[in-house]
């Protein structure tokens, strides 16, 4: 049971922004695990989980070795301001057009930001396709990109 729980913790923090032990305990309960905060605390210590900066300068749990630059949001903002030509959304997709040769760098920064609603990005030379779930979040992601554009 413990091994399954530790695997589930690893899966959850890889897929979601988990900020606190309480959040992690609640997500484990939702997945069918009967845990207390003390159990989760011991698991975090045993796994050697660390907190790293996530979106909006909030910290989240991560596997050791997964690093995000403290200035990642500022770097993302700079790349967006310098390279993005347009942003559009449709259903659960957001399309970001960049000047040629910059889409892959932008997609990498977006992936590293672990935006909760973004389930993946695909980049060409001058276009980034962002797949959003739930589709209602596409407008929010588009607004966030426009905000970063200034």
N, C-alpha and C positions, 0 to 999 in steps of 0.2 A: 504494500500500500504506500509506503514512504517513497519508494522508487517512482511509482506512478505519479505521486504528488509532486516530487521534484521535477519530473519531466514536464508536468503540466505547468509548473511555475516558470520553467524555462520557455515553454511555448507561449505563455501569456505575456511575459515581459518582452519577448521578441516581436509579438504582434500588436501589443497595446501599450499605451502610455500609463504605466502604473506608478503613481507618485508616492503612495504611503503603504505601510504594512496593512492598515485597515482596508484599503482598496484591494490589495492582493488577497487578503483573507475573504473578503466579500466575493471576489471573482472565483476563488476556489470553491466557496460554498455553492455558487451558481452552477459550478461544474460538477457538483455532487460530492465534494470532499467535506468531511466534518472536521473543521479546524478552529483553533483558537488563535488569538493574536500571538500568544506565547509560542505556539507551534510554528507559526509563520516566521516569527523572529528567529527561532533556532534554525529553520530552513534557510533563511536569508544568510545567516552567519555561516552555516555549513557550506552553502554554495559559493560563498565569497562575493555575493552580489554587491555592486557599487551603485552609487547615484551619480548620474551625469546630467548635464544640461539638456533639456528637451525643448519643445516648442514653447514660445512665449516666456522664455527664461525660467521656466519651472523645471525642477529636477525630477528625474524618473529613475527607476531601477533598471540596471543593465547587467549583462554577463561581463565578468572581468575581461578586459582587452577590447571591449567595444567602446570606442571613444568618439566623442564629438567635441570639436573645438568650442571653447568657451565663447568665442566670437562667431559661432556658426550662423546665428541669425543675422548679424551685421554683414557677414560675408555673403549670405544669401541675398540680403537687401541690395548690396552693392552690385552683385552679378545681375540681379533683376533690373536694377536701374540702368545698368550699362548695356544690357544685351536684349531685353525683351521689347518686341515690336508690338505685339498684340496678345490679348487673352480673351478667349471665348469659351462658353460652356454650352453643352447640350445633353439633356438627360443626366447620365452619370459620368460624363466625360468633360474634361477641361483641356482645351488646346492652347498651348503657349507657343507663340512664334518668336523666334530670336533672330538676331543677325546671323548670317551663315557661320557655321563652325562652333556654335556655342550651346547647342541644345543638350549635348551629352554632359557637359559640365554642370549645367543648370539642373538636369535630371538627377545627377549624382548628389547635388546639394539638397534637392527636395527629398530624395530618398533618405539621406542622412538626418533630415529634420524630423522624421517619423511623425508626420502629420497624421492624426488619428483617422480621418476619413479617407486618406489616400491609400488605396490598396496596392498601387503599383504605378510605375512610370515607364514609358517607352520613348526613346529619343532617336531622332534622325540627325540630320545635319543642322536644320534650322527649326525643328518642331519637336515639342515635347507633348506627348499624350499622357494625361493623368487620368487614371481610372479611379472613380470615387464611389464609396459605399458608406451610407445609403445615398441614393441619387439626390435626395433633398439637400445634401451637404455641398453639392457642386457649386451652388450660388455663393455659399459661404467661403469656399476655397477660392473662387474667382475674386470675391471682395478682398480676401486676405492678400492675394497676389497684387491687386490694384493698390492696396494700402502700402505694400512693400515697394511698389513702383514710385510712390510719392505722389 
